[in-house]
Amino acid sequence: MLFEKTFSSQKRIDVPLLLKKRKAQESAFLAEDIRILNRKGEVWWFMAANGDCFFMANLCTPPYRLYLFRVELGDLLTVADIVHAVETGELKNSVWKPAGA
């Protein structure tokens, strides 16, 4: 049975499916261990049971896909930060530390 978290009437996101697509270390988290920390526009925050923090971004720019990356707890990200990181190639190995953090 798939776990789905509905963020709004327009968006339904299959959390385990996204996690399974990440490397084995990150995909080991169970859906029940994930909670929403905050929402910043089209960016959703999650914390795994072991304290690792993730963000998922639904970008409205090409290639129009969801991104899921691990970040340090306490980082403040905006959609513009993420778009910039994607466009400049700063997102590497699914781990990203924003500049100035």
Secondary structure as the mmCIF struct_conf table of DSSP 4:
data_model
#
loop_
_struct_conf.conf_type_id
_struct_conf.id
_struct_conf.beg_label_comp_id
_struct_conf.beg_label_asym_id
_struct_conf.beg_label_seq_id
_struct_conf.end_label_comp_id
_struct_conf.end_label_asym_id
_struct_conf.end_label_seq_id
STRN STRN1 GLU A 4 SER A 8
TURN_TY1_P TURN_TY1_P1 SER A 9 GLN A 10
STRN STRN2 LYS A 11 ASP A 14
HELX_RH_AL_P HELX_RH_AL_P1 VAL A 15 LYS A 20
TURN_TY1_P TURN_TY1_P2 LYS A 21 LYS A 21
BEND BEND1 ARG A 22 ARG A 22
HELX_RH_AL_P HELX_RH_AL_P2 ALA A 24 SER A 27
TURN_TY1_P TURN_TY1_P3 ALA A 28 ALA A 28
HELX_RH_3T_P HELX_RH_3T_P1 ALA A 31 ASP A 33
STRN STRN3 ARG A 35 LYS A 40
TURN_TY1_P TURN_TY1_P4 GLY A 41 GLU A 42
STRN STRN4 VAL A 43 MET A 47
TURN_TY1_P TURN_TY1_P5 ALA A 49 ASN A 50
BEND BEND2 GLY A 51 GLY A 51
STRN STRN5 CYS A 53 ASN A 58
BEND BEND3 CYS A 60 THR A 61
TURN_TY1_P TURN_TY1_P6 PRO A 62 PRO A 63
STRN STRN6 LEU A 66 VAL A 71
TURN_TY1_P TURN_TY1_P7 LEU A 73 GLY A 74
HELX_RH_AL_P HELX_RH_AL_P3 VAL A 79 THR A 88
TURN_TY1_P TURN_TY1_P8 GLY A 89 GLY A 89
STRN STRN7 LYS A 92 LYS A 92
TURN_TY1_P TURN_TY1_P9 ASN A 93 SER A 94
STRN STRN8 VAL A 95 VAL A 95
TURN_TY1_P TURN_TY1_P10 ALA A 99 GLY A 100
#
